[in-house]
Amino acid sequence: MKEIAAPALEVQQLSFSYAARPALDDVSLSVAGGEFTVLLGPNGAGKTTLFSLITRLYDRRRGEIRIGGFDVRRQAVQAHARIGVVFQQPTLDLDLSVMQNLAYHGALHGMGWREAKRRAEAQLERVGLLEQRRTRVRRLSGGQRRRVEIARGLMHNPRLLLLDEPTVGLDIASRRELVEHAHRLCADEGVAVLWATHLIDEVHPGDRVIVLHRGRLLANERAEKLPSRLGVDSLDAAFDQLVNEDPECR
């Protein structure tokens, strides 16, 4: 009998507060391998808080988080070996070369120089930046830097890639290119992507959309099904209806 693979990410009944202010309220969701899931919500919805809990930047919470079937608290090493992250704020060292940034990441994951170099070159070729491997990061465009961060996040072959508002500050062409690249990772490599954004035009048909507002999960379904269920003609209208009908907004 074939064993069923655990979800790349599973969150169950997750709640978190900043002092007395609730940030997440009983959130449950899962992301399957090879699935592109959009975490859609306005600023302040709780998207970054959720990412911070998944990556254990924050840890005082109620509920369960598992990555590839491993609990992020009790099996932290196994869980976080299966996750790559692109944070909202850039984290590359601008004065190091592209390769030096990636090699440092490889060392943090226990790779020797040769293995880190091999994996870095493979990922840079995938994102179209192999020829820039010796270039200092500060000389790259914003879109190129984001692609380097994705390459870095994939060096240790994670099952799950988290991207927190990755297109902030990018021009339209760079935004489109980054969204399409992340979709190709799902289709070609089987990587599960959780993409946090407040921009509805970054959602593609077939994506799973999770609408988060003021820490509450309002919807979790395929992008093309949500408007029809709500009786509207677009995802924009569906999102507006969900947010405006949220009791927390009244």
Disulfide bonds with the S-S distance in Angstrom:
none
